[in-house]
Amino acid sequence: MPEKRDYYDVLGVKKGASADEIKKSFRKLAMKYHPDRNPGDKESEARFKEVNEAYEVLKDSDKRRRYDQFGHAGVGGAAAGGGGNPFAGFNGQEVHFDFDSFGDMGDIFSQFFGGGQATARRRSRHGRDVETAVTVSFSEAIFGTEKTIVISTNITCDRCHGDGAEPGYEQKTCPTCGGSGQEVHIVNSLFGRVQQATTCRTCGGDGKVADKKCTKCGGKGVVREKQSIKLKIPAGVDEGSAIRLSGRGEAVKDGRPGDLYVLIHVQPDKKFTRDGDLVLSEEHVSMVDASLGCELEVETVDGPLVMKVPAGTQSGTDFRLSGHGAPRGRGRDRGPQIVTIRVDTPTGLTKKQRELLAEFQQAGRKRFI
């Protein structure tokens, strides 16, 4: 298996980069390697996945903290540097720690060596965050839209309302752990016989068991179902933007649900491209129209409009159409559209056209004699 690259190197930012710098770099790279822009390119597809993986860690302050301290092993990936898992146990078995569940190093020792009532302290549960993606057109990204997304997640059971008990029955103190949610075992170790606390096998750490489990969820308090969610996409979203829906992630028994993160993909447009709040496009004119000037119908995201092309316009000249670009921040102001003029050199001339151009050419030479 190839060695994972450093996530900061993947995004091309320094270790002390701000959240805005990380987000900006991610958007740029996600657009560059997006599969829609590189169809069939396996290398770009791999880079796109690598960039997304790095961003998912570095955008989350807790995950980033663990990654900075422990490398890939701290966020569930392979250890960086080929050194193996720094928390590998005896006989090659891996021992995984949930660092968020410990207040300090003293709690770690309490978990392994007894600690009595200290082990009963449990943090509030939090459901898993869920990620999905939605694709919008260029125009929808400029003006905003509403999409319906369908995801399959664990939701709170509507029969027991997350309690896990069949309606009409109660939850009672677990007879195995006495309500602590943990079982204490005596084990042999390098330090002699010590106490080891583990999650109660009867109640799963809840401390309570139902007289009768819910017939719909089997006592889990959650069921897996498809959800249709209406998502309002604000005007001005760009490729790689993410929308967070609080509490719409995975539900968990006796805890609060996670969040839903929706990654926005913007379909490339045949006519327009975008750079921040600028919308960029090109229009072609003939050599004669560029020389004599003309009125040109120009496509904008708001529809066609007529633009005046002055006489003597050179190929590559940019014209600014104020207010026809992308929204600026959350305000109503919009950036400009930049229209680049391309002057086409005529081909397939008739005899008469060639004679006229030759006459024009000759007249130009006489001016300098």
Secondary structure, 3 states (H helix, E strand, C coil): CCCCCCHHHHHCCCCCCCHHHHHHHHHHHHHHHCCCCCCCCHHHHHHHHHHHHHHHHHCCHHHHHHHHHHHHHHHCCCCHHHCCCCCECHHHCECCCCHHHCCCHHHHHHHHCCCHHHHHCCCCEECCCEEEEEEECHHHHHHCEEEEEEEEEEEECCCCCCCCECCCCCEEECCCCCCCCEEEEEEEECCEEEEEEEECCCCCCCCEEECCECCCCCCCCEEEEEEEEEEEECCCCCCCCEEEECCCCCCCCCEECCCEEEEEEECCCCCCEEECCEEEEEEEEEHHHHHHCEEEEECCCCCCEEEEECCCCCCCCEEEECCCCCECCCCCCECCEEEEEEEECCCCCCHHHHHHHHHHHHHHHHCCC
